[in-house]
């Protein structure tokens, strides 16, 4: 099965339930405002230095605020041999709107 470049937050939430890793690439101050429980935080600029620590044996879902930075990280990881990586379209803003209305929005 080919992993789509982008998935919506509903699909992302389902995949988290089956073992996918949610990779949050926002800045620390953004994560302090709101974050999805269980996600792994690596700021976008640090991804090249930490890519080797990411799993290759399970799906990785990349999230930022609205989906722009995470799309770039998704493309970077795919270019560096991570086949099973998808961008979470709409980012944490869409997650807070559709999945977890208790999360703060900014």
TAHU-V371083 format. One record per backbone hydrogen bond with DSSP energy under -0.5 kcal/mol. NH is the residue of the N-H (numbers start at 0). CO is the residue of the C=O. E is the energy in kcal/mol with one decimal. If there is no record, write none. Layout:
NH:CO:E
NH:CO:E
//
This chain:
6:86:-2.8
11:7:-2.3
12:8:-2.6
13:9:-1.8
14:10:-2.4
15:11:-2.3
16:12:-1.3
17:14:-1.1
18:15:-1.4
19:14:-2.2
20:58:-2.9
22:20:-0.7
22:60:-3.5
23:21:-0.7
23:39:-3.1
24:22:-0.6
24:62:-2.7
29:26:-0.8
30:26:-2.1
31:27:-2.1
32:28:-0.9
32:29:-0.5
33:29:-1.7
38:35:-2.0
39:21:-3.1
41:23:-2.2
41:39:-0.6
43:24:-2.1
45:42:-2.1
46:42:-0.6
46:43:-1.6
49:45:-1.3
49:46:-0.8
50:46:-1.5
52:49:-1.9
53:50:-1.8
59:83:-2.4
60:20:-3.4
61:59:-0.5
61:85:-2.8
62:22:-3.0
70:66:-1.2
71:67:-1.6
72:68:-2.3
73:69:-2.7
74:70:-2.4
75:71:-2.3
76:72:-3.0
77:73:-2.4
78:74:-2.2
79:75:-0.9
79:76:-0.6
80:77:-1.4
81:76:-2.4
82:80:-0.9
84:82:-1.1
85:59:-2.3
86:4:-3.3
87:61:-3.0
88:6:-2.6
88:86:-1.0
89:65:-1.1
90:87:-1.8
91:63:-2.9
92:64:-2.2
92:89:-0.6
93:89:-1.8
94:90:-1.9
95:91:-2.7
96:92:-1.7
97:93:-2.9
98:94:-2.7
99:94:-2.4
102:99:-2.2
//
